[in-house]
Amino acid sequence: MNIIIIGAGEIGRHVAEKLSSGTHNLCVIEKDEKVIEQLSEVLDVRLLQGEGASIETLTQANAAHCDLFLALTSDDNTNLVSASIGKALGAKITIARLHPRIYAEQWRFNHKRHFGISHIFSPERLTAVDMAKYVRNPESIAVEELANGQIELQQVLISESCQTCNKPIRDLRLPERVRIVLIQRGGKSTVPDARENLEHGDLVTLIGTPAQLEKTVTFFHEKTTQQAKQKVVILGGGQYGLALAKLLESANCSIRLLEKNRNRCEQLTELLPTAAILNVDGTSVRELKEEHIDDADFFIAVTGEDEDNIMMCLQAKTLGTKHTIALVHRADYANVITEQMGITAVASPRLSTSRELLHFVTSERWQHAFRLGEGIEVIAFPISNKCPVVSKDFTEIPKVDGAAFIAVIRDNGAFVPVGKDLIEPGDTLFAIVTPESKDKAINAYSR
């Protein structure tokens, strides 16, 4: 692919490093001459010094023949304008990074449609979504998300006394738009239909909204009573802390947010009406003890300092917190922190962003989303007017054994499709496929 990256800051550089190891033609545009000099010593890619929103610079970068255009600076205006110009010049897929405050306003104003951009994202929100997975799904074996957390896949193990055992899926009375999309049994993976029976020991993959799945997973475990609220303490009231708290407000969580800046606390009180905002220095062990951190199910440190986040998670663990999660910008620290230090999980904006963007680095007919093990993939199909499935409902689409549509992204929303839902131009369809069905599904569903 021909790929252009605007901005070589923390995010842009990490993505460039990931892509430079492939067979892509990569061009990085950065306005800072010193940064260009540094990159020239470590990356074997084309480097251009200039403004990302400059017609001259984009023409020099050959934006007219660009397959993937990534605007990744820290400035919203530069990203929106450069991605829009790149699209107008002929770039096939344009993606812009946005500040979480601007990203959250999409329900008021559709920046994608207005600027003609293919995709927008917020690294802070992506990272918050990754952290929220651990909190919302302590019983799940694996969790993946689509559309920035609007849709989730969760894997659960069918317990021995589960009341759903030996019943066909059609008799389970699952909530509307919650589906079982994969059953893994005895080393074999099956994309089931409604007649399939569930058995003890099955590993079942469910898809639905986070709120729906939170209720649904209780169908498959011995405990069917309402779960107690997860007690979550968030250290740091910056953009990461705010994004995480907003995601968890809709979950079954009791949230305490620790922030030492009084003015920021006043802002957070208005933005997070259901959370307890505490004006304390969460990097003080004495303050943590006074706030009874030992009673928390999760302690999540998201300050601007990696060292503080790691150390305070270790302190919280020592005090008795069940689970700890640290925000760490240095992605290469992740394995050491979780394996050697005993912190439950590490979230990295660089990893979250690169995973999101690498979905688009593939064939223009389809995009890889993620793998679920044993060769099972989730792939996405961008729908154009030329696609064979456009303007059809899901009952009219020919079935491919071992494949099933599981989600649709439309504008800024996402949903799990059912029979009479129509496929529209501009949609992105996600399908789960086995190794045997992948090529057949791509040929049947893509342009």
N, C-alpha and C positions, 0 to 999 in steps of 0.2 A: 504493500500500500504506500501511497504518497501521503505523508503525514506532516502537518505544520503545527508547532507548539508556540504559542505566544506567552512569553514570560518564563524565566528560568529561576524563579524563587524556590522555596522549599518544595512545593507541590510539583511545579513544572520540571524541576531538575530530576526529581525522583521518577516521574513518568518518562522523561527522556532517557534516563538510565535503563529503565525496564524495556523500552522500545528499541534502544540502540543495539541490543543483543540479538535482534531478529533480522529479517531480510528486508526490512522496510527502508524506503527513502525518506529520511527524517531531516527536517529543517527546523531549527530553533531560533526564534526571533526574541532578542532581549535588548533593551535600551541602555543598560549599564555596561560600559566598556570593560570594566574590571571583571564583571561576571562572565562576559564573553571570553576573556583571557583565561579565567579559571576553567571554564568548560572545555576550552580547546586542548587542555592538558589531560583531560580524563575521558572525553567523549569523542568518538570518531563519527561525527555527524556534521551536516552543514550548519554553520552558525552565521546569523545576520544581526548586525547591530542596527537598531531602529525602533520606531514606534509601531506597535501592533495594529493600530488603526490607520496607518499610513497607506494610501493607495500605492505609492511608489514602492514601499517596502514589500507589500503583499504581492504586487506584480513581480518584483524581483524574486520572491519566494515561489513563484509559479502557482499561486493560489487557484488559478483557473483549472488546473489539473490535479487539485488536491482531493484525495479520498476522505481524509479525516482531518478536521481543523479544530484544534483544541486551544481555547482562550483561557489561560490559567493564571493570569496576573492577580494581584490582590486588589485591583481597582475594578469595580463593577462596570463603570462606564466604558472603560477600555475593552473589557471582555465582550460586552453587548454589541458595541459598535464594530469591533474587529470581526466578531463572528458573523454579524449581519453583512458586512462588506465582503467577507470571505465567501459567504453563500451567494451573494449577488455576482461575484466574479466567477463562480462556477464550482466551488467546493461542494462535494456531495453531502457530507455529514459535518455539521458545525455544532460545537459544544462550548458552552460558556459557564465559567465558574461564577457564582454569585455569593454575596454576603448573606448569612442566614436570615437577616431581617428582611432583605429584598426578596429572598426566596419564599419566605412565609407569606408574602403579599400576592402570591400567584392567583389566589381566589378572587382578588380584586382586579388584577390586571395581568393579562396573559402575555408575558414578555416573549415567550417562544413564538407566538403567533405574530405579535407586533413586529419583532425584529427578524422573523423568518429563520429562527434558529431551530436546529433539530432536537437539541436536548440541553437542559440546564441542570445544575447541581450545586449543592453547598457542601464543602468538605466537613464543616462542623456538624451538619445534620447527618451526613453519611456515617460519621464516627459515632454520633449519638445513637443512631439506629443499631450499630454493631454492639454498643454497650447495653442498650435496652434489651437485646435478645437474651442475654444472660439472666437479666432480672425477671423478665416476663415468663421465661420458659425453663425454670429449674428442673423440671421433670423430663424435658425433651432431650433426646439424644443428639439431635442436630437441628439447626434452624438456619434457613436462608430466607432472604427477603427480596421482593421485587417492588419497583416503583417507589424507592425511598421509604420502604417500610409499610406502604399501604396494604400490601399483600405479603403473606408469609407462607413458607413451607415448613412444617414441623414433622419430625420423625419420632414416633412413640412405639414402645414395645407392648404388645398385648399381654396383659398379666393372666395368670392361671385362672383366677376366679372372675375374670371379666365377663360381664353379662352379654357382651357382643359376640362371644365365641360361638362358632357354628351357626351363625346367622348370615344370610346374604346381605350385601351392602344396602340393597334397596329397602330392607326392613329396619334399618338402624335409625331412621328419622333424624338424620343429621340436620343442623340448621341450614337455612337457605343459602346457597352459594358456598357451602363447605363441601369439599369432595375428598375422597380417598383416591389418590392418583398413582400410587405405587404400593405393591406388597412384595416384601423380600422374605422368602421362606426357603430354608434349606439350601442356601447358596444360589437360588434362582430368583430373578426379579420379574414381576408381572405387572403390566399396566391393566388393572382389572376393569370389568364391566359390572353392572348392577347385580348380576347373578352370583358373583364371586363370594364364597364364604370366608369369614375370618377364623383363624385358628390360634390357639395359645402359642406364643413364641414368635408370631409374625411381627416383622418390623414394618410399620405402616407409615406412609408419608401422606400427610394431610395438607390441604391448601385452603386458605380463607383469609379474612381480615384478622389482625391480631386479637381484637376483642372477641370475635367468634371462636377462634381457636382456643382461647383461654378457657372458654366454657366447654368446648368439645373434647379436649384431651381427657377430661374426667370420665368420659364414656369408656375409656380403655384401661383404666387403672382400678385397683380395688377400692381406693378412697373416692367415694362419690359425694362426700360432703363438701360444702363450700370451703375453699382454702382461705386461711387467715391472710390478712393483708401483709405483703412484704414490707418490712421496715427498711427504707432506703435513706442513707445519708450521702449527700453530694457535697464534696469539698470544692468550692470555687463557683462563683456566680457569673463567670464570663459567658461567652457565646456557647461554649461546649456545655457548661452546666445548665444554661437556660434551655438549650435545645433538648438535652436529655430529660430535664424535669417536665417539659411540655409533652414529650412522648410518654412518660410514665404516668402523667396525670390521668390518662384514660385507662390505665391498667389498674390492677388491684394492689395499689401501693400507697403507703404512708410515707411522705417525702419530707425530709429535713434538709435544708440547704444552708451551708455555712459560708459566709462571705464577710471579710473583714472591712470592706469599704462601706461606710454607712449610706452614702448617697446611692450606691449600687443596690443596697438592700431595699431602699425605698422604691426604686424602679422595679425590682424583682417582685416586691409585694403586690404591685399592680398587675404585673404580667403573669404571676402564678398565684391565683387566689386560693387554691386548695393546698398549697405547700406551706410549711413552716419555715420562714426565712429568719435566720439567726445571725445577728451581727457579732461574730466571734472570729478569732484567729484560729482557723482549723489546723495550722501547722504547729500549734502548741499542744503538747501532750496533756498538760493540765486542763486545757479547755476541752479536749476530747473526753477526758475522764468525767468532767463536769456535765458534759452532754450525753453521758451514758452510751458511748459508742459500743460497749460490749453487748448492748441489747439489739443492735442492728443486724439485719439479715445481709445487707450489702453496704459496703463503704466504697464509694467511687470518687477518686481524686482526679479532678480535671482542671487544676490550676495551670498557669502558663509555664511552670517550671517542672521539667521531667523529674529532677531529683527529689523535689518536694512530694510529687505524686507517689513516687516509689517508696520513699521513707515513711510517709504518712499511712500508706496501705500496710506496710510492715508493722507500724505502731498499732493500727486498728486491729490487725490480726492478733498481735500480742495481747491486746486488751480484751479480745474475745469475739470480734465480729466474724460471722460465719464465712462471708465471701468478700473478696476485695478485688477491685478493678482499677487499673491505673491508666491514665492518658499519657502516652509516651510518643514523642514525635520521631525519635530515632527508631525506625522500624526494625533495625538489626538487633536491637536489645530484647525484642519480644520473647524469644524462646528462652533466653537466659533468665529473664525475670520470672516467667511462669514455672519453668522447670527447676531452677536452682533456689529461688527465693520463696516459692510457695504462694505467690499471688495468683488468684483465680484466673484472671485474664488481663490482657493488655490490649488497649485500643490505640491505633495509630492513624492519624489523618492521611499520612502518605499511603499506607496499605489500603485503607478504605477507598481512597480516591483512585488509586491505580487499579484496584479490582473493579470499580465501577467503569472506568474508562476502557479497560482492556476488553470489556464486553463488545466494544465497537470495532475492535481490531480483528477483523475476519472477513469472510466473503460478503459482498454487498447483497447477496440473496438471503443470507441468514447470519445470525450473530450468536456466538457462544455466551451463555449466561453463567452457568456453573455446573459442577458434577456432583452426583449424589453417591458415588461409589459403584463398583462392579460394572463400569462402563455406562451407567445411566447418566444422561445429560439433560439439561434444560436449555433449549435454544429458542431464539427469537426470530420472527419473520416481520420485517417492515412491509406494510401493506400499501401498494400503489394501485393506481387504476388498472394496471396491467396484470395484477396478481389473479390467479384463477379462482381464488376464494372471495374476492371483493364483492360486496353487495349481497352476499349469501348469508343465511342464518346457519347456526351450527348443526341443525338437523339435515341441511343440504350438502354438507361437506363430506366427501368420501372418507370412510374410516381407513386408517392404516394400522394393521395389527402391531401392537407394541408401542404405539404413539397416541398421545391425547393432548388436546389443547387445555391449558390450565389457567391462563390469565390473559387479560387484554389491558393494554395501556392506551388511553385515549385522552389527548390533550394533557391535563395535569392530574387526571384521575385514573383509577385502575379498578378492575372487577374480575371476578371469576365467572366465566361465561356459562350460560344455560341455553337450552335448545333454540329458542326463538330470537336470541340476541343477534343483531345484524353486524356484519363486519364492514367497517367503513374505511375509505381511503385515509391514510395517515395513521391508522391504528398500528400498534405493535402487538403481535400475537406471540405468546409463549407456549411452547409445547414440551412435554416430557417425552423422551425417546430412548429406546433401547439401542444397543449397537446394531442389531439386525434391522431396525426400522428407520434409522436416521436418514440414510440416503433416499429411501422411499418417501419419507415425510418431506424432505427438502424438495424433491422433484414434484410432489403433489401440491404443495402449499405455497411455494415461492415463485416469484416472477422469472 
